[in-house]
Amino acid sequence: MLILALDTTTDAGSCALWQNGAALQFDCPTGRPHSETLLPLIRRLLAEASMGLRQLDGIAFGAGPGAFTGLRITCGMTQGLAVAHDLPVIPVCSLETMAIQVGAPRVFAVLDARMGEVYAANYACTGDDCRLQDDIRVISPDALVLPAEPGVIACGNAIGAYPLLAERLTAAGIVVRPEILPQAAAVAQLAAPRLAAGQGVDAALAAPFYVRNKVAKTVAERLSEGGKA
């Protein structure tokens, strides 16, 4: 099975080629928009593997939640490539990709949602299978209820973005892995069994998973918090 996987849900964008359990991943250059770097990186990846788009069985993408612009870039790129080559697509949740990377039985995934909030979800993982234990939520880090189970590992960039959250996690005895971010190779790892099970969808049905629709605060909201208009 040959799968191209894309992820630009955070600043750490990447693409990967999955072939029968092995993944080759290239990371997007830092300091440049993913809209400029992702397609050339895909071309370089395929050239490195001596593969063409027509040889793919499907395209997987990090559907979110995450950075709004990044989600639109990944989804749009996936749709364009999939439609042009008549390929199924497999959307994968960004929080789940972080959970599978941790490789622990219980994972608390938290991404910075900006606007003073985080995306958060609890996962129970066995091998290559991570099961969501409750709803994915977008919430203030101060109001976030931490998991009470023993042995939980927390991951994601919200840990570094909100120091008080990091302190709360550590005080609760939860190991923190702030360096873990969504990676295209993990997207492919989760997508492979789903594609094999016939769970790929038509490219026209692919859509980002935003969790919330509001992308920015109003002028009045920024002023009320002491910011600038």
Buried (B, 14 or more C-beta within 10 A) or exposed (E): BBBBBBBBBBBBBBBBBBBEEEBBBBBBEEEEBBBEBBBEBBEEBBEEBEBEBEEBBBBBBBBBBBBBEBBBBBBBBBBEBBBEBEBBBBBBBBBBBBBBBBEBBBBBBBBBBEEBBBBBBBBBBEEEEBEBBEEBBBBEBEEBEBBEEEEBBBBBBBBEBBEEBBEBBEEEEBBBBBEBBBBBBBBBBBBBEBBEEEEBBEBEEBEBBBBEEEEEBEEEEEEEEEEEE
